[in-house]
Amino acid sequence: MTQHHAYKHARVVYQGHTFDATEQDGQLRLADGRLVAFDQVQWLPPLAPVARPRTVIALGLNYADHAKELAFKEPPKEPLAFVKGEASFIGHQQLTLRPAEVTYMHYECELAVVIGRTARRVKKEDAYDYVRGYTVANDYAIRDYLENWYRPNLRVKNRDTCTPIGPWRVDAADIHQRPGGAMNLALQTTVNGQVTQQGNTRDMIFDVATLIAYFSSFMTLSPGDLILTGTPDGVVDCQPGDRIVTTIEGVGALENEIALI
């Protein structure tokens, strides 16, 4: 059996230039071969310029415990999804802006699936062949603006700076070779170092393969497209100055801070 070489991919700005990079022994190896420290770069969303997402799909209420937390008596019977714009994405260690008048804004730690090749009418048993990799997304929601739990309106989920993503895009093979693959990854969120959310991807109502098969049954998924798979229970209000770390086992720890607009 051929041993797969593990890669964590990043996209960063170093000395005014943008680079694709990979993790090597606790440092970043830039595309030109230089090794630099993590704190010497500005982190960007780990999305390749040659395959940026045409479509970003986000799931609502995809964990039964989160649906219960929000007072839904029964989980959804088919995926509840909405489309996001790429403009909401920011990188690791960047600032998310909270409007001054808002009373409740919460994180959502989510496994993000990066599509690797054109997917059209994919069978569930073949779905993982279409995954390029995985990353961590923190899809903040502002409850004040929420009019429809099932289909959040634009001001809730498409705000500039409100979807940190990264820091890594991890090769699909690195996740799929783990016991349980993508459907057995621990999720955790901390606010100022205190654990506020814990869960596991095995508790998704609709797993990754089901989602790819479902969406590709009526729309074409293209290389670089993203599926944000929802969050477990344990969301709390985040205030200016709070530092939030959303971590997914095997994928990475995504950190950012809340600032006031």
C-alpha positions as CSV (number, residue, x, y, z in Angstrom):
1,M,0.0,0.0,0.0
2,T,1.3,3.5,-0.9
3,Q,1.6,5.7,2.1
4,H,-0.2,9.0,1.6
5,H,1.9,12.1,2.4
6,A,-0.2,14.4,4.7
7,Y,-0.6,17.9,3.6
8,K,-2.2,20.9,5.3
9,H,-2.6,23.7,2.7
10,A,-2.8,27.4,3.4
11,R,-3.0,30.7,1.5
12,V,-1.1,33.6,3.1
13,V,0.3,37.0,2.5
14,Y,4.0,37.4,3.2
15,Q,6.0,40.6,2.6
16,G,3.2,42.0,0.5
17,H,2.9,38.9,-1.8
18,T,0.3,36.2,-1.8
19,F,1.5,32.6,-1.6
20,D,0.1,29.1,-1.5
21,A,1.8,27.3,1.4
22,T,1.9,23.9,3.2
23,E,2.6,23.1,6.8
24,Q,6.1,21.7,7.5
25,D,7.4,20.9,11.0
26,G,5.4,23.7,12.6
27,Q,6.3,26.3,9.9
28,L,4.9,27.3,6.6
29,R,6.7,26.3,3.4
30,L,5.8,28.9,0.8
31,A,5.4,27.9,-2.8
32,D,8.8,29.3,-3.6
33,G,10.4,27.0,-1.0
34,R,11.0,29.5,1.8
35,L,10.1,28.5,5.4
36,V,8.4,31.1,7.5
37,A,6.8,31.2,11.0
38,F,3.1,31.2,11.4
39,D,3.2,34.6,13.0
40,Q,5.0,36.2,10.1
41,V,2.1,36.0,7.7
42,Q,-1.4,37.2,7.2
43,W,-3.7,34.2,6.8
44,L,-6.2,34.2,4.0
45,P,-9.1,31.7,3.4
46,P,-7.4,28.5,2.1
47,L,-9.2,28.6,-1.2
48,A,-7.1,28.0,-4.4
49,P,-7.3,30.8,-6.9
50,V,-7.7,28.4,-9.8
51,A,-10.7,26.8,-8.1
52,R,-12.5,29.4,-6.1
53,P,-16.0,28.5,-5.1
54,R,-18.7,29.2,-7.6
55,T,-21.2,28.1,-5.0
56,V,-21.1,28.0,-1.2
57,I,-23.9,26.0,0.4
58,A,-24.5,26.2,4.1
59,L,-26.7,23.9,6.2
60,G,-29.1,24.9,8.9
61,L,-30.2,22.7,11.7
62,N,-28.0,19.7,10.7
63,Y,-27.4,18.6,14.2
64,A,-30.4,17.3,16.2
65,D,-29.1,18.8,19.5
66,H,-28.7,22.2,17.9
67,A,-32.3,22.0,16.5
68,K,-33.5,21.1,20.0
69,E,-31.5,23.9,21.5
70,L,-33.4,26.3,19.2
71,A,-36.7,24.8,20.3
72,F,-37.4,22.7,17.2
73,K,-39.3,19.6,18.3
74,E,-38.4,17.5,15.2
75,P,-35.2,17.6,13.1
76,P,-35.6,18.4,9.4
77,K,-36.6,15.6,7.0
78,E,-34.4,16.9,4.2
79,P,-31.4,19.2,4.2
80,L,-32.2,22.8,5.0
81,A,-29.8,24.9,3.0
82,F,-29.0,28.4,1.9
83,V,-26.4,29.9,-0.4
84,K,-23.6,32.2,0.9
85,G,-21.4,34.7,-0.8
86,E,-17.6,34.3,-0.8
87,A,-17.3,37.9,0.3
88,S,-18.2,36.9,3.8
89,F,-15.0,34.9,4.2
90,I,-12.0,36.0,6.1
91,G,-8.9,34.2,7.2
92,H,-7.5,32.8,10.4
93,Q,-6.7,35.4,13.1
94,Q,-8.7,38.1,11.4
95,L,-11.4,40.4,12.9
96,T,-15.2,39.7,12.7
97,L,-17.2,42.9,13.0
98,R,-20.2,43.1,15.3
99,P,-22.7,46.0,14.7
100,A,-23.1,48.2,17.7
101,E,-26.8,47.8,18.0
102,V,-26.8,44.0,18.0
103,T,-27.9,42.1,21.1
104,Y,-27.1,38.5,20.1
105,M,-24.3,37.3,17.8
106,H,-23.0,33.7,18.0
107,Y,-20.4,31.5,16.4
108,E,-21.1,28.3,14.5
109,C,-18.2,25.8,14.3
110,E,-18.7,23.8,11.1
111,L,-16.9,21.2,9.0
112,A,-16.5,22.7,5.5
113,V,-16.3,20.3,2.6
114,V,-14.2,21.4,-0.4
115,I,-15.4,19.8,-3.7
116,G,-12.6,18.4,-5.9
117,R,-14.2,17.7,-9.2
118,T,-17.5,18.3,-11.1
119,A,-20.3,16.5,-9.3
120,R,-23.6,15.8,-11.1
121,R,-26.1,13.2,-10.0
122,V,-23.5,11.5,-7.7
123,K,-24.4,8.3,-5.9
124,K,-24.1,8.4,-2.2
125,E,-21.6,5.5,-2.2
126,D,-19.3,7.4,-4.6
127,A,-19.7,10.8,-2.9
128,Y,-16.3,10.9,-1.1
129,D,-14.5,10.5,-4.4
130,Y,-15.6,14.1,-5.2
131,V,-14.1,15.6,-2.0
132,R,-10.8,17.5,-2.4
133,G,-10.4,18.3,1.3
134,Y,-11.8,19.8,4.4
135,T,-11.4,23.0,6.4
136,V,-12.9,24.7,9.5
137,A,-15.6,27.4,9.1
138,N,-17.0,29.7,11.8
139,D,-20.3,30.9,10.3
140,Y,-21.4,33.7,12.7
141,A,-25.1,34.4,12.9
142,I,-26.8,37.6,14.2
143,R,-30.0,36.6,15.8
144,D,-31.4,40.2,15.8
145,Y,-31.8,40.0,12.1
146,L,-33.2,36.5,11.8
147,E,-36.7,36.4,10.2
148,N,-36.7,32.7,9.2
149,W,-34.9,29.9,11.0
150,Y,-35.1,27.7,7.9
151,R,-33.7,30.1,5.4
152,P,-31.7,32.9,7.2
153,N,-31.9,36.2,5.4
154,L,-28.9,37.9,4.0
155,R,-28.1,40.1,7.0
156,V,-27.8,37.1,9.2
157,K,-25.3,34.9,7.2
158,N,-23.8,37.0,4.4
159,R,-22.1,39.8,6.2
160,D,-18.6,40.9,5.4
161,T,-16.1,39.4,7.9
162,C,-18.6,37.0,9.5
163,T,-17.3,33.7,8.1
164,P,-13.8,33.0,9.2
165,I,-12.4,29.9,7.4
166,G,-9.2,28.0,7.7
167,P,-6.4,28.1,8.6
168,W,-5.8,24.9,6.6
169,R,-7.4,22.9,3.8
170,V,-6.6,19.3,4.7
171,D,-6.4,16.7,2.0
172,A,-9.4,14.4,1.9
173,A,-7.3,11.3,2.1
174,D,-5.9,12.4,5.4
175,I,-9.4,12.6,6.9
176,H,-10.9,9.6,5.1
177,Q,-8.1,7.2,6.4
178,R,-9.0,8.0,10.0
179,P,-11.4,5.7,11.9
180,G,-14.9,6.9,10.9
181,G,-13.5,9.3,8.3
182,A,-15.2,12.7,8.1
183,M,-18.1,11.4,10.2
184,N,-16.1,10.9,13.4
185,L,-14.4,14.2,14.1
186,A,-14.7,16.0,17.4
187,L,-15.7,19.7,17.3
188,Q,-15.0,22.3,20.0
189,T,-15.4,26.0,20.5
190,T,-13.7,28.1,23.1
191,V,-14.5,31.7,24.0
192,N,-11.6,33.5,25.8
193,G,-10.2,30.0,26.6
194,Q,-13.4,28.6,28.1
195,V,-15.0,25.6,26.4
196,T,-18.5,26.6,25.3
197,Q,-19.4,24.0,22.6
198,Q,-18.5,20.4,22.0
199,G,-19.8,17.9,19.5
200,N,-18.9,15.3,16.9
201,T,-19.6,15.1,13.2
202,R,-21.2,11.7,13.7
203,D,-24.2,13.5,15.1
204,M,-25.0,15.2,11.8
205,I,-28.6,14.5,10.7
206,F,-27.4,14.4,7.0
207,D,-23.8,13.2,6.6
208,V,-21.3,14.4,4.1
209,A,-22.0,11.7,1.5
210,T,-25.8,12.3,1.8
211,L,-25.3,16.0,1.3
212,I,-23.2,15.7,-1.8
213,A,-25.6,13.2,-3.3
214,Y,-28.6,15.4,-2.5
215,F,-27.3,18.7,-3.8
216,S,-25.7,17.1,-6.9
217,S,-29.1,15.5,-7.8
218,F,-30.5,18.9,-8.9
219,M,-27.4,21.2,-9.3
220,T,-23.9,20.9,-10.5
221,L,-21.1,21.2,-7.9
222,S,-17.9,22.5,-9.3
223,P,-14.2,22.1,-8.1
224,G,-13.7,24.5,-5.2
225,D,-17.3,24.7,-4.2
226,L,-18.0,24.5,-0.5
227,I,-20.5,22.8,1.7
228,L,-20.7,24.1,5.3
229,T,-22.3,21.2,7.2
230,G,-23.9,22.9,10.2
231,T,-23.1,23.2,13.9
232,P,-23.9,21.3,17.2
233,D,-25.5,22.9,20.2
234,G,-23.7,25.2,22.6
235,V,-23.7,28.5,20.9
236,V,-23.3,31.7,23.0
237,D,-23.4,35.4,22.5
238,C,-20.0,36.9,21.6
239,Q,-18.9,40.4,22.6
240,P,-16.3,42.8,21.2
241,G,-12.9,41.7,22.4
242,D,-13.8,38.0,22.7
243,R,-11.4,35.6,21.1
244,I,-13.1,32.5,19.6
245,V,-11.3,29.3,18.6
246,T,-13.3,26.7,16.6
247,T,-11.5,23.4,16.4
248,I,-12.2,20.3,14.4
249,E,-10.2,17.1,15.1
250,G,-7.6,16.4,12.3
251,V,-8.6,19.6,10.4
252,G,-7.4,22.5,12.5
253,A,-8.0,25.3,15.0
254,L,-9.4,28.5,13.6
255,E,-9.0,31.6,15.7
256,N,-10.5,35.1,15.4
257,E,-11.6,38.1,17.4
258,I,-14.8,40.1,17.6
259,A,-14.6,43.8,17.1
260,L,-17.2,46.6,17.2
261,I,-18.2,48.3,14.0
